Amino acid sequence: MATYNKHQFDRDGYIVIKSLLSGEELSRLRSSLEGDSEILKYSYGVNDGHGRSCRMCLWNHPGKDITGMVSRCEKVAGTMEHLLGGEVYHYHTKLMMKEAHTGGSFVWHQDYGYWYLNGCLFPDMGTAFIAIDKCDEENGCLKVLKGSHRLGRIDHIRVGSQTGANVERVKMVEKVLPTVRVELEAGDGLFFHCNLLHCSDQNCSDRRRWAFLIAYNRASNNPVTKHHHPMYTPLVKVPDSAILECKSLTDLNGKDFMNPYDDHTVGNTTSLT
């Protein structure tokens, strides 16, 4: 991990690593998630309040299959440890699915706007966003307010059918910080701080936009209250080679999939699918 990337992360709140997953690694990850994957049986819809929705699946522990190897490998988990400055553990993984023409939007928010309510006292948390498909303006790529993580946590309120950052405050921030569309090729990785303001638009294209996101928490930031995500659980990291060497395409043992009705922090309208 280059030192300048750590400096960039501290300054901007995010970094992009091109080709984080090789073509072969990405193919294996896709195979574990697509088609008749058992994981998709746990998907649910997240309505955006404007007639569209995204599907997502969320699980609390990485496990020992392909998805687990991606979450536990050095170039993902190890990179996040470098960026956050210490040991991390797996907070949760989610598959976000914005389908062509129907994929919904997400309002401006900070992940810590939700995780703060879970008893995580410090914003020592971050997310690795891995593009399963190309992410661009047409199919609803992420937009970020560059450097907004340095603002600290902004109050989150009800925004339409979602819970997002205070709208008036965001308008002020947009006047002083640049909005960046984070366009990614399939296999690229975006690492971002939990206080970075981000959102995404609807998918109005003919192409789906799937993404694989792993959230991490610093080991030193063990939540003070039990909630629907894990307390500190040591993360057993694996070498990057484990992604291709893993014999288990999909193994749900121990993953602990989340029931969306157990999450009272986000406030999205959900429907089980």
C-alpha positions as CSV (number, residue, x, y, z in Angstrom):
1,M,0.0,0.0,0.0
2,A,1.7,3.2,-1.2
3,T,2.1,5.9,1.5
4,Y,0.6,8.6,-0.8
5,N,-2.7,6.6,-0.9
6,K,-2.9,6.9,2.9
7,H,-2.3,10.6,2.6
8,Q,-5.0,10.9,-0.1
9,F,-7.4,8.9,2.0
10,D,-6.9,11.2,5.0
11,R,-7.3,14.3,2.8
12,D,-10.2,13.3,0.5
13,G,-11.9,10.6,2.5
14,Y,-11.5,7.9,-0.2
15,I,-9.2,6.3,-2.7
16,V,-9.8,4.2,-5.8
17,I,-7.6,1.2,-6.6
18,K,-7.9,0.2,-10.2
19,S,-8.2,-3.6,-10.9
20,L,-8.4,-4.4,-7.2
21,L,-9.7,-7.8,-8.3
22,S,-8.2,-9.5,-11.4
23,G,-10.5,-10.7,-14.2
24,E,-10.2,-14.3,-12.9
25,E,-10.9,-13.2,-9.3
26,L,-13.9,-11.2,-10.4
27,S,-15.3,-14.1,-12.4
28,R,-15.1,-16.3,-9.4
29,L,-16.9,-13.7,-7.2
30,R,-19.6,-13.3,-9.8
31,S,-20.1,-17.0,-10.0
32,S,-20.7,-17.2,-6.3
33,L,-23.4,-14.4,-6.4
34,E,-25.2,-14.9,-9.7
35,G,-27.8,-17.4,-11.0
36,D,-29.1,-19.8,-8.4
37,S,-26.8,-18.6,-5.7
38,E,-28.1,-19.3,-2.2
39,I,-27.1,-15.8,-1.2
40,L,-29.7,-14.2,-3.4
41,K,-32.5,-16.0,-1.4
42,Y,-31.8,-13.5,1.4
43,S,-32.2,-10.5,-0.8
44,Y,-34.8,-7.7,-0.1
45,G,-35.9,-4.5,-1.7
46,V,-35.0,-1.0,-0.6
47,N,-37.5,1.5,-2.0
48,D,-36.2,5.0,-2.9
49,G,-39.6,6.7,-2.6
50,H,-39.6,7.6,-6.3
51,G,-41.0,4.4,-7.7
52,R,-37.8,2.4,-7.9
53,S,-35.8,0.2,-5.6
54,C,-32.6,-1.7,-5.2
55,R,-32.2,-5.2,-4.0
56,M,-29.6,-6.1,-1.4
57,C,-28.3,-8.9,0.8
58,L,-26.4,-8.3,4.0
59,W,-24.5,-10.7,6.2
60,N,-22.5,-10.2,9.4
61,H,-19.6,-12.7,9.2
62,P,-17.4,-13.4,6.2
63,G,-17.3,-17.1,6.2
64,K,-15.0,-19.5,4.3
65,D,-16.3,-19.3,0.8
66,I,-15.3,-17.0,-2.1
67,T,-17.1,-14.0,-0.7
68,G,-15.3,-14.6,2.6
69,M,-11.9,-14.8,1.0
70,V,-12.5,-11.5,-0.8
71,S,-13.5,-9.9,2.6
72,R,-10.6,-11.4,4.4
73,C,-7.7,-11.1,1.9
74,E,-4.8,-8.8,2.4
75,K,-5.5,-6.5,-0.5
76,V,-8.9,-5.7,0.9
77,A,-8.9,-6.1,4.7
78,G,-5.1,-5.3,4.9
79,T,-5.6,-2.2,2.9
80,M,-8.4,-1.0,5.2
81,E,-6.2,-1.7,8.2
82,H,-3.5,0.6,6.7
83,L,-6.0,3.3,5.9
84,L,-7.7,3.2,9.3
85,G,-4.5,2.9,11.2
86,G,-4.9,-0.4,13.1
87,E,-6.5,-3.8,13.3
88,V,-10.0,-4.1,11.8
89,Y,-12.8,-6.6,12.0
90,H,-15.6,-7.5,9.6
91,Y,-18.6,-5.4,10.4
92,H,-20.8,-6.7,7.5
93,T,-20.8,-7.4,3.8
94,K,-23.6,-6.5,1.4
95,L,-24.4,-7.1,-2.2
96,M,-26.1,-4.1,-3.7
97,M,-28.1,-4.7,-6.9
98,K,-29.3,-1.9,-9.0
99,E,-31.0,-3.5,-11.9
100,A,-31.4,-1.9,-15.4
101,H,-34.2,0.7,-15.6
102,T,-35.5,-0.1,-12.1
103,G,-32.6,0.4,-9.7
104,G,-33.3,3.1,-7.1
105,S,-31.4,6.0,-5.7
106,F,-29.9,6.7,-2.3
107,V,-29.9,10.2,-0.7
108,W,-26.8,11.9,0.7
109,H,-25.7,10.2,3.8
110,Q,-22.7,9.1,5.9
111,D,-22.4,5.5,7.0
112,Y,-21.5,6.7,10.4
113,G,-24.8,8.6,10.6
114,Y,-26.2,5.1,11.1
115,W,-23.4,3.2,12.8
116,Y,-23.1,5.9,15.5
117,L,-26.5,4.7,16.6
118,N,-25.2,1.2,17.0
119,G,-22.8,2.2,19.8
120,C,-19.7,2.7,17.7
121,L,-18.3,5.7,19.6
122,F,-15.5,6.6,17.2
123,P,-15.6,7.1,13.4
124,D,-12.9,4.5,13.0
125,M,-14.7,2.6,10.3
126,G,-14.7,2.3,6.5
127,T,-16.1,0.5,3.5
128,A,-14.5,-1.3,0.5
129,F,-16.8,-1.0,-2.5
130,I,-15.9,-3.4,-5.3
131,A,-17.5,-3.0,-8.6
132,I,-19.0,-6.2,-9.9
133,D,-20.1,-4.3,-13.0
134,K,-19.0,-1.1,-14.6
135,C,-20.3,1.8,-12.5
136,D,-20.9,5.1,-14.4
137,E,-23.2,8.1,-14.4
138,E,-25.9,6.3,-16.5
139,N,-26.3,3.3,-14.2
140,G,-26.1,5.1,-10.9
141,C,-22.5,5.2,-9.7
142,L,-21.6,6.6,-6.3
143,K,-21.2,10.4,-5.9
144,V,-19.1,11.7,-3.1
145,L,-18.4,15.1,-1.6
146,K,-14.6,15.2,-1.6
147,G,-13.1,15.8,1.8
148,S,-16.5,15.8,3.6
149,H,-15.3,13.2,6.1
150,R,-13.4,16.0,7.8
151,L,-16.7,17.7,8.7
152,G,-17.5,15.1,11.3
153,R,-20.8,13.4,11.7
154,I,-23.8,15.4,10.4
155,D,-27.2,14.9,11.9
156,H,-29.3,12.4,10.0
157,I,-33.1,12.9,9.5
158,R,-35.9,11.4,7.6
159,V,-35.5,12.4,3.9
160,G,-38.5,11.1,2.0
161,S,-38.7,7.4,2.5
162,Q,-35.0,7.2,3.6
163,T,-32.8,8.4,6.4
164,G,-30.1,10.8,5.2
165,A,-27.9,13.7,6.2
166,N,-29.6,16.9,7.0
167,V,-30.6,18.4,3.7
168,E,-29.9,22.0,4.5
169,R,-26.5,21.1,5.9
170,V,-25.7,19.2,2.7
171,K,-26.6,22.1,0.6
172,M,-24.1,24.3,2.5
173,V,-21.4,21.6,2.1
174,E,-22.0,21.4,-1.7
175,K,-21.1,25.0,-2.0
176,V,-17.6,24.5,-0.6
177,L,-16.7,20.9,-1.5
178,P,-16.6,19.4,-4.9
179,T,-19.0,16.6,-5.9
180,V,-17.1,13.7,-7.6
181,R,-18.8,11.0,-9.6
182,V,-16.8,7.8,-8.8
183,E,-16.9,5.9,-12.0
184,L,-15.4,2.4,-11.8
185,E,-14.6,-0.4,-14.2
186,A,-15.6,-3.9,-13.1
187,G,-13.0,-5.1,-10.6
188,D,-12.0,-1.6,-9.4
189,G,-12.2,-0.9,-5.7
190,L,-13.2,2.2,-3.8
191,F,-12.2,2.5,-0.1
192,F,-14.0,5.3,1.8
193,H,-14.2,6.7,5.3
194,C,-17.4,6.2,7.3
195,N,-18.0,10.0,7.5
196,L,-17.7,10.6,3.8
197,L,-20.9,12.0,2.4
198,H,-22.1,9.9,-0.6
199,C,-25.2,9.2,-2.6
200,S,-26.2,7.5,-5.9
201,D,-28.8,8.2,-8.6
202,Q,-31.3,5.8,-10.1
203,N,-30.2,3.3,-12.8
204,C,-31.7,4.6,-16.0
205,S,-29.5,2.5,-18.3
206,D,-29.9,-0.8,-20.0
207,R,-27.2,-2.2,-17.8
208,R,-27.3,-3.5,-14.2
209,R,-25.1,-2.1,-11.5
210,W,-24.0,-4.6,-8.9
211,A,-21.5,-3.9,-6.2
212,F,-19.9,-5.9,-3.4
213,L,-19.3,-3.8,-0.2
214,I,-17.4,-4.8,2.9
215,A,-17.7,-2.6,6.0
216,Y,-14.9,-2.8,8.6
217,N,-14.6,-1.4,12.1
218,R,-11.4,-0.8,14.1
219,A,-10.9,-3.5,16.7
220,S,-10.3,-0.7,19.3
221,N,-13.8,0.7,18.4
222,N,-15.8,-2.2,19.8
223,P,-19.4,-1.1,20.1
224,V,-20.6,-0.3,23.6
225,T,-24.1,-1.7,22.9
226,K,-25.2,-5.0,21.3
227,H,-27.1,-4.5,18.0
228,H,-27.8,-6.2,14.7
229,H,-24.1,-6.1,13.6
230,P,-21.2,-7.9,15.3
231,M,-19.2,-6.8,18.3
232,Y,-15.4,-7.2,17.9
233,T,-14.7,-10.6,16.3
234,P,-11.1,-11.3,15.3
235,L,-10.7,-11.3,11.5
236,V,-8.5,-14.1,10.2
237,K,-6.9,-12.6,7.2
238,V,-5.8,-14.7,4.2
239,P,-3.4,-14.2,1.4
240,D,-4.7,-12.8,-1.9
241,S,-4.1,-16.2,-3.5
242,A,-7.0,-17.6,-1.4
243,I,-9.6,-16.1,-3.7
244,L,-8.6,-18.4,-6.5
245,E,-7.5,-21.3,-4.3
246,C,-10.8,-21.5,-2.4
247,K,-12.8,-24.6,-3.3
248,S,-16.1,-23.4,-1.8
249,L,-18.0,-21.3,-4.2
250,T,-20.9,-20.6,-1.8
251,D,-21.1,-21.6,1.9
252,L,-23.7,-19.9,4.0
253,N,-22.6,-21.5,7.3
254,G,-22.1,-18.8,10.0
255,K,-22.7,-15.8,7.7
256,D,-25.7,-14.6,9.8
257,F,-27.8,-12.9,7.2
258,M,-29.7,-9.8,8.4
259,N,-33.4,-9.4,8.5
260,P,-34.0,-5.8,7.3
261,Y,-36.7,-5.3,9.9
262,D,-34.0,-5.7,12.6
263,D,-32.3,-2.5,11.4
264,H,-33.8,0.5,12.9
265,T,-31.1,3.0,12.0
266,V,-31.5,3.4,8.2
267,G,-35.2,3.8,8.0
268,N,-35.6,2.7,4.4
269,T,-38.9,1.1,3.2
270,T,-38.0,-2.5,2.7
271,S,-39.8,-5.5,1.1
272,L,-38.6,-9.1,1.3
273,T,-38.2,-10.7,-2.1
